[in-house]
Amino acid sequence: MTNSMDLIGVDGTSSGWIASIGSAGDKCLSTIKFSEDLNKLLSDYPDSIVVIDMPIELNKKNYLRTCDVLAKKYLGKAFQSSIFIPPLKRVLKCNTYQKANELSKKIAGKGLSKQSWHLKSKISEVQEISKLSNKIYEGHPECSFKMLKKETLRAKKKSVSGIFERLDLLKRVGLDPLSVSLKLENNSSIKIDDVLDSMVLFITALRIVEGNHICLEKTEITDGDNNGKIFI
């Protein structure tokens, strides 16, 4: 991996994607950019390491991915709700929530949450992008923030206390949000927690390059299913 390699942390918003972009060489975050199209967003950085808060590897038949179970355990009871159970591969192809819910019950014995269904288009977008590169990793911002703090966070990310807590953690590792170039197009759908999530995923990308990351995954694959991995 070269020192000039771009690192990108990506978080989804209601209208598109937020990317925190910087260099592995100087370990510096330089730009925060918004785009409605993930492929368009990443096309300018073909050799980058990307960490994205969206499921990449989906199960075929097992309702739970081990990586999600491990992430819930890592975060603790107060923050488990930030980890959602993604749809199965075949379920993702359904056209309506009713059909998706029925198919999930048929295959795995459990239905599909509305939260997972509403993220269908974004998960599908990531599925297509992930086929083009082996440098795209699944991350989870709350896990990464806990890694920075080395203990459970005090407040939820959408609260004022939670925002300040996360800003402080980012500043401790050398990221100054006020010094970063913003290219957000004055989009009112973008929330501060989306931006902070993308920033901490940039840190995770740096950890991957430096080789000091943690990977939550099933250690023994016995049935060709359940290959999901969450990088912290």
Secondary structure as GFF3:
##gff-version 3
##sequence-region A 1 232
A	DSSP	beta_strand	6	12	.	.	.	ID=ss1
A	DSSP	beta_strand	17	23	.	.	.	ID=ss2
A	DSSP	beta_strand	28	35	.	.	.	ID=ss3
A	DSSP	alpha_helix	38	43	.	.	.	ID=ss4
A	DSSP	beta_strand	49	52	.	.	.	ID=ss5
A	DSSP	alpha_helix	66	75	.	.	.	ID=ss6
A	DSSP	three_ten_helix	77	82	.	.	.	ID=ss7
A	DSSP	three_ten_helix	91	93	.	.	.	ID=ss8
A	DSSP	alpha_helix	97	108	.	.	.	ID=ss9
A	DSSP	alpha_helix	114	118	.	.	.	ID=ss10
A	DSSP	alpha_helix	120	130	.	.	.	ID=ss11
A	DSSP	beta_strand	136	138	.	.	.	ID=ss12
A	DSSP	alpha_helix	141	149	.	.	.	ID=ss13
A	DSSP	alpha_helix	160	172	.	.	.	ID=ss14
A	DSSP	three_ten_helix	177	179	.	.	.	ID=ss15
A	DSSP	beta_strand	181	183	.	.	.	ID=ss16
A	DSSP	alpha_helix	192	210	.	.	.	ID=ss17
A	DSSP	beta_strand	215	217	.	.	.	ID=ss18
A	DSSP	beta_strand	229	231	.	.	.	ID=ss19
###
